[in-house]
Amino acid sequence: MREHTDKHYEADLLHVRERVLAMGARVERMIGTAMRGLVQREESLAREVMALDAEVDLDEKEIDELCMALLAKRQPVAGDLRFITLCIKVVTDLERIGDQAVNISERTLELLAEPLLKPLIDLPRLSEMAQGMVRTALDALVAKDLEKARRVISTEDEVDKLNEQIFRELLTYILEDPKSAKRAIGLLFVSKYLERIADHATNVAEMVIFWVQGRDVRHASGLEGG
């Protein structure tokens, strides 16, 4: 009976992990689709992202309920307890990533009413970096891979630098031509949303380190070994 019960418990834990990864894949898709909508100036892509928001919200609610049921019924300890706690926190960050993708799409709809300010080069680069951080953080979760988790954390500085570069360039547009302010500010918001996505990916990576090592690396470099 104990073996039978443990198999069910393992299956429950695996189910939670699969649901978290499916949610992660959904929000990663939202980031890419939102940026394509902005670059290609496609309203349909922006609307697609906004429609996915309800599914992400439902993912968060259902995964939370699964985790709470495991805590109540199984009373997990040590690594399992950290894993379930991790999942509860990770889905919060994933839901917020989805929100940021929706924010990008809302700005896209506003920008479609105006002429294109400039060719978009750095924003797609920033989007690829942020999306890559989300993907790598989830890979780290799957494989309990500390190296990938640390890679995500170290990439955050690159994101911040590119975001600052974009800010300076768009500020120049505003100063040189005040009529461009509305469009430039819209793009500034997009850059900020992408930076926030990177922040949430970093949160996930830090939680993976906590799960594997039992060590809280928030507000630290998170890059130490051991």
Secondary structure, DSSP 4 states (H G I P E B T S, - for coil): -HHHHHHHHHHHHHHHHHHHHHHHHHHHHHHHHHHHHHHHT-HHHHHHHHHHHHHHHHHHHHHHHHHHHHHHHH---HHHHHHHHHHHHHHHHHHHHHHHHHHHHHHHHHHTTS---S---HHHHHHHHHHHHHHHHHHHHHHT-HHHHHHHHHHHHHHHHHHHHHHHHHHHHHHH-GGGHHHHHHHHHHHHHHHHHHHHHHHHHHHHHHHHHS---TTS------
